Amino acid sequence: MRKFAPTKFYLLILSLIFAGSEVYGQSLDELRKKKESAAREILYTNELLGKVDASQKATLGKLRLLNNQIEKRNQLISTMKSEVSLLQSLIDDNATVVQMLSSDLEKIRQEYALMVRLAWKNQRSSDKLLFFLSAENFNQAYRRIVYVKQYADYRRKQAETIASIQHILNRKKSDLENQQQAKASVMTEQESESRKLGEQKKRQDSVAKELQKKKSDLRNKLAQQRRIEQQLEQEIQRIIEEEARKTAKSGEPGGTGFTLTPEQKLAGTDFEQNRRRIPWPVEKGIITEKFGVHAHPVLKNVTVNNNGVTISTEQGAKARAVFKGEVSRVFGITGGNMAVILRHGQYLTVYSNLINVSVKKGDAVKIRQNLGTVFTDANDGDRTILKFQIWKESRKLDPEDWLAM
């Protein structure tokens, strides 16, 4: 007859089998956080698109919002696929565990039933006494007493094992049912998001076709954007040259970088230590144009070079300092409204396309302090965008590597 391990040892084996479920749980939590983040961004993009759609005009701003929404919806669907795959792995593992537990439980019950029948046949106290008295010597009698006690303990432990396995089996069956329901729910969501994605791609194609008829306007806007970028670079270059002159006068070796006071050095160190934790330059927004060189969304064989990121936000939004620092420049840009440059030690942050600027050169600013209002372009479907850049002396940095996401 097969003998099962005592309860504690058996439960230890089961705990090792189930240990992987915690890892699965952590992975599911991470996927669900990503899904919630993508869903929030899609919802906010919908709000911005609703305001832009009121103009009924095909604009580059509308196309970029649609592009962003399609990208985020693709991410959402991809995350859902990963969640379904992970849930299926959990379902398969739990189904195996349920099958194993059910099989072992049945065998333990059969063994326990046999023990109960044997115990019932030998339940008379006279039989037990005769068993002890028929021993050939005292040592054999003692061993028989110990055997009877161990047999009784074994029966009790078998009963405990049955109860424990039954409890775990019930829990795993419940988990299995919940996971199957969760998988079905996610698959339904995935189908819904796929339909929405198809509808958005149709809208994207429609807006892109309309914009194809406005190539001349788009080229003019692109040229204007390049002029704005050049003006910003020129102002930053002036700051760098001024700092180089200060360094040369101070007689410090390698006089090309910024001359920093102890406070400015500390500010620069603090800024660097907060990489990926720096707050956004607007309270709510989405990145609709990324850093670096990328293809123009409409014009073929034309690239756009963005020295920072373009953040779409809502009308009346305030630009905020992403870190404590000092106002290094406030200036107007032809065709690009106002710009503010803040200095944080060796680092510069640039905020452009502002109106109603509320700071001036030399002001000390606090983190999240309002700098001005982001301009809303009534001629571009009420598009409200902030151009945001981060520099380390003369080197351009990707803001997405620094902002908290």
C-alpha positions in Angstrom: 0.0 0.0 0.0 1.3 3.5 -0.9 2.1 5.6 2.2 1.7 9.4 1.9 4.0 11.8 3.6 2.9 13.5 6.9 0.8 16.6 6.6 3.5 19.2 7.1 5.9 17.7 4.6 3.1 17.3 2.1 2.1 20.9 2.5 5.7 22.0 2.0 5.8 20.2 -1.3 2.6 21.9 -2.3 3.9 25.3 -1.3 6.9 24.9 -3.6 4.6 24.0 -6.4 2.5 27.1 -5.8 5.4 29.5 -5.3 5.4 30.4 -9.0 1.9 31.8 -8.7 3.4 34.8 -6.8 5.7 35.6 -9.7 2.7 35.4 -12.1 0.8 37.7 -9.8 3.6 40.3 -9.9 3.7 40.1 -13.7 0.0 40.5 -13.9 0.1 43.6 -11.7 2.8 45.2 -13.9 0.8 44.4 -17.1 -2.4 45.9 -15.6 -0.5 49.1 -14.5 0.7 49.5 -18.1 -2.8 48.9 -19.4 -4.3 51.5 -17.0 -1.6 54.0 -18.0 -2.3 53.5 -21.8 -6.0 53.7 -21.2 -5.7 57.0 -19.3 -3.6 58.5 -22.1 -6.1 57.3 -24.7 -8.9 58.9 -22.7 -7.0 62.2 -22.5 -6.2 62.2 -26.2 -9.9 61.6 -26.8 -10.7 64.8 -24.9 -8.2 66.8 -26.9 -9.4 65.3 -30.2 -13.0 66.2 -29.2 -12.0 69.8 -28.9 -10.0 69.8 -32.1 -12.8 68.0 -34.0 -15.1 70.9 -33.2 -13.3 72.9 -36.0 -14.0 70.1 -38.6 -10.6 71.0 -40.2 -7.9 68.5 -41.1 -4.8 69.8 -39.3 -1.4 68.4 -38.6 -2.2 68.7 -34.9 -5.2 66.5 -35.3 -3.2 63.9 -37.3 -0.5 63.9 -34.6 -3.2 63.3 -31.9 -4.6 60.5 -33.9 -1.1 59.0 -34.5 -0.5 59.2 -30.7 -3.8 57.5 -30.0 -3.2 54.7 -32.5 0.2 54.1 -31.0 -1.2 54.0 -27.4 -4.0 51.7 -28.5 -1.5 49.3 -30.2 0.4 49.3 -26.9 -2.9 48.6 -25.0 -3.8 45.7 -27.3 -0.2 44.3 -27.0 -0.5 44.5 -23.2 -3.8 42.7 -23.3 -2.4 40.0 -25.5 0.4 39.5 -22.9 -2.1 39.5 -20.1 -4.2 36.8 -21.9 -1.1 34.7 -22.5 -0.1 35.0 -18.8 -3.6 34.1 -17.6 -3.6 31.1 -19.9 -0.3 30.0 -18.3 -1.9 30.4 -14.9 -5.0 28.5 -16.0 -2.8 25.6 -17.4 -0.7 25.5 -14.2 -3.8 25.6 -11.9 -5.6 22.9 -14.0 -2.5 20.6 -13.5 -2.4 21.3 -9.8 -6.2 20.6 -9.5 -5.8 17.4 -11.4 -2.9 16.3 -9.2 -4.6 17.2 -5.9 -7.8 15.5 -7.0 -5.9 12.3 -7.8 -3.9 12.3 -4.6 -6.9 13.1 -2.5 -8.8 10.2 -3.9 -5.9 7.8 -3.2 -5.5 9.1 0.4 -9.2 8.8 1.0 -9.2 5.1 -0.3 -6.2 4.4 2.0 -7.9 6.1 4.9 -11.1 4.2 4.3 -9.2 0.9 4.4 -7.6 1.9 7.7 -11.0 2.8 9.2 -12.4 -0.6 8.2 -9.4 -2.4 9.7 -9.7 -0.3 12.9 -13.4 -1.1 13.1 -12.7 -4.9 12.8 -10.2 -4.6 15.7 -12.0 -2.1 17.8 -12.7 -4.4 20.7 -10.5 -3.7 23.7 -10.1 -7.4 24.4 -8.5 -7.9 21.0 -6.1 -5.1 21.6 -5.3 -6.4 25.1 -4.8 -9.9 23.7 -2.4 -8.4 21.0 -0.2 -7.0 23.8 -0.4 -10.0 26.1 0.5 -12.5 23.3 4.0 -10.9 23.0 6.9 -13.3 23.7 8.7 -10.9 26.0 8.5 -7.4 27.4 10.4 -5.7 24.6 8.1 -7.2 22.0 5.1 -6.0 24.0 6.5 -2.5 24.2 7.2 -2.4 20.5 3.5 -3.5 19.9 2.3 -0.6 22.1 4.4 1.9 20.2 3.2 0.5 16.9 -0.5 0.9 17.9 0.2 4.4 19.0 2.0 5.3 15.8 -0.8 3.7 13.8 -3.3 5.9 15.6 -1.2 9.0 15.0 -0.9 8.1 11.3 -4.6 7.8 11.0 -5.1 11.2 12.6 -2.4 12.8 10.3 -4.1 11.2 7.3 -7.3 12.8 8.3 -5.5 16.2 8.7 -3.9 15.7 5.3 -7.3 15.1 3.6 -8.8 18.2 5.2 -5.7 20.3 4.2 -5.7 19.1 0.6 -9.4 19.6 0.3 -9.0 23.2 1.5 -6.2 23.9 -1.0 -8.1 22.1 -3.8 -11.2 24.2 -3.2 -9.1 27.4 -3.3 -7.3 26.3 -6.5 -10.6 25.5 -8.2 -11.9 29.0 -7.2 -8.7 30.5 -8.6 -9.1 28.6 -11.8 -12.6 29.8 -12.3 -11.6 33.4 -11.6 -8.7 33.2 -14.0 -10.9 31.8 -16.7 -13.4 34.7 -16.2 -10.6 37.2 -16.2 -9.2 35.8 -19.4 -12.7 36.0 -21.1 -13.1 39.6 -19.9 -9.7 40.7 -21.3 -10.3 38.9 -24.6 -13.7 40.8 -24.9 -11.8 44.1 -24.1 -9.2 43.2 -26.7 -11.8 42.7 -29.4 -13.4 46.0 -28.6 -10.1 47.9 -28.7 -9.2 46.2 -32.0 -12.5 47.5 -33.5 -11.7 51.0 -32.2 -8.2 50.8 -33.7 -9.7 50.0 -37.1 -12.0 53.0 -36.9 -9.1 55.3 -35.8 -7.0 54.1 -38.7 -9.8 55.1 -41.1 -9.9 58.5 -39.5 -6.1 58.7 -39.7 -6.2 57.9 -43.5 -9.0 60.4 -44.0 -7.1 63.3 -42.3 -3.8 62.3 -44.0 -5.5 62.5 -47.4 -7.0 65.9 -46.7 -3.5 67.1 -45.6 -2.0 65.8 -48.8 -3.9 68.6 -50.5 -2.2 71.2 -48.3 1.5 70.3 -48.9 2.5 73.9 -49.6 1.1 75.0 -46.2 2.8 72.1 -44.5 6.1 73.0 -46.0 5.7 76.6 -44.9 4.9 75.4 -41.3 7.9 73.1 -41.3 10.2 75.9 -42.4 8.7 78.1 -39.7 9.3 75.3 -37.1 13.0 75.1 -38.2 13.4 78.8 -37.8 12.0 78.6 -34.3 14.4 75.8 -33.5 17.3 77.8 -34.8 16.4 80.8 -32.7 16.2 78.7 -29.6 19.6 77.1 -30.4 21.1 80.6 -30.9 19.9 81.8 -27.5 21.3 78.6 -25.9 24.5 79.1 -27.7 24.7 82.7 -26.4 24.3 81.3 -22.8 27.1 78.8 -23.4 29.4 81.5 -24.8 28.7 83.8 -21.9 29.5 81.0 -19.5 32.7 80.3 -21.4 33.8 83.9 -21.1 33.1 83.8 -17.4 35.1 80.7 -17.1 38.0 82.2 -19.0 38.0 85.3 -16.8 38.0 83.2 -13.7 41.1 81.4 -14.9 39.7 78.0 -14.4 41.3 75.2 -16.5 39.3 73.9 -19.5 37.3 77.1 -19.8 34.5 75.9 -22.1 31.8 74.8 -19.7 29.6 76.6 -17.2 31.2 78.5 -14.3 29.2 77.2 -11.3 28.8 78.6 -7.8 28.6 75.9 -5.0 24.8 76.3 -5.0 24.6 75.9 -8.8 26.8 72.8 -8.6 24.4 71.3 -6.0 21.4 72.2 -8.2 23.0 70.4 -11.2 23.8 67.3 -9.1 20.2 67.3 -7.7 18.8 67.5 -11.3 20.9 64.6 -12.5 20.0 62.5 -9.5 16.3 62.9 -10.4 16.5 61.4 -13.8 13.1 59.8 -14.7 11.5 61.4 -11.7 11.3 65.0 -12.9 7.7 66.3 -13.1 6.0 67.2 -16.4 6.2 70.9 -17.5 2.4 70.9 -17.7 -0.2 69.4 -15.3 -1.8 67.2 -18.0 -0.5 66.4 -21.5 0.7 63.8 -24.0 3.8 63.8 -26.1 2.7 64.1 -29.8 6.2 64.7 -31.3 9.2 62.9 -30.0 12.9 63.9 -29.7 15.3 63.6 -32.6 15.0 63.0 -36.3 11.9 61.3 -37.6 9.8 61.2 -40.8 7.2 63.9 -41.4 3.7 62.4 -40.9 2.5 63.7 -44.3 5.3 64.9 -46.5 7.2 62.0 -48.2 11.0 61.9 -48.0 11.0 64.8 -45.5 12.4 64.5 -42.0 11.7 66.6 -38.9 14.4 67.3 -36.3 13.0 68.0 -32.8 15.5 69.2 -30.2 13.0 68.3 -27.5 9.5 67.0 -27.3 6.2 68.5 -28.3 3.5 68.2 -25.6 -0.2 68.6 -26.5 -2.3 69.9 -23.6 -5.6 71.7 -23.0 -6.5 75.4 -23.6 -5.3 77.6 -20.8 -2.7 75.2 -19.5 0.2 76.6 -17.6 3.9 75.8 -18.2 5.6 74.8 -15.0 9.3 74.6 -14.0 10.3 71.0 -13.8 13.0 71.7 -11.2 14.2 74.5 -9.0 16.6 76.9 -10.7 17.2 80.4 -12.1 15.6 82.1 -15.1 18.5 82.5 -17.6 16.5 84.0 -20.5 13.0 85.3 -21.4 12.7 86.2 -25.1 10.3 86.4 -28.0 10.6 84.1 -31.1 9.4 85.2 -34.5 6.3 83.1 -35.2 6.8 81.1 -31.9 5.5 83.4 -29.2 7.7 83.6 -26.0 10.3 81.2 -24.6 11.8 80.8 -21.1 15.1 79.1 -20.4 15.8 78.0 -16.8 19.2 77.0 -15.5 19.8 74.1 -13.1 23.6 74.0 -12.6 25.0 72.5 -15.8 21.5 71.8 -17.1 19.1 74.0 -19.0 15.4 73.5 -19.5 13.6 75.3 -22.3 9.9 76.1 -22.5 8.6 77.7 -25.7 5.3 78.7 -27.4 4.2 80.7 -24.3 2.1 83.8 -23.7 1.6 85.8 -20.5 5.1 84.9 -19.1 5.1 85.5 -15.4 8.9 85.4 -14.7 11.9 87.5 -15.7 15.7 87.0 -16.1 17.4 86.4 -12.8 14.3 85.1 -10.9 14.8 82.1 -8.7 12.1 79.6 -9.4 10.7 76.6 -7.5 9.7 73.2 -8.8 6.3 73.3 -10.5 6.2 77.1 -10.4 4.1 78.6 -13.2 6.2 80.3 -15.9 3.4 81.3 -18.3 0.4 80.2 -20.4 0.8 77.7 -23.3 -0.4 79.4 -26.5 -3.6 78.0 -28.2 -3.6 78.4 -32.0 -7.1 79.1 -33.2 -5.9 78.7 -36.8 -4.8 75.1 -36.1 -8.0 73.7 -34.6 -7.3 75.3 -31.2 -4.1 73.3 -30.9 -2.3 73.9 -27.6 1.3 72.7 -27.6 4.3 73.3 -25.4 7.8 72.8 -26.9 10.0 71.5 -24.1 13.8 70.8 -24.2 16.6 69.7 -21.9 20.2 70.5 -22.5 23.4 69.7 -20.6 25.6 72.6 -21.5 25.8 72.3 -25.4 24.4 68.7 -25.5 20.7 68.1 -26.3 19.0 65.4 -24.2 15.8 63.4 -24.8 13.3 64.7 -22.2 11.5 61.3 -22.1 14.7 60.0 -20.4 14.1 62.5 -17.6 10.4 63.0 -17.1 8.5 60.8 -14.7 6.2 58.5 -16.7 
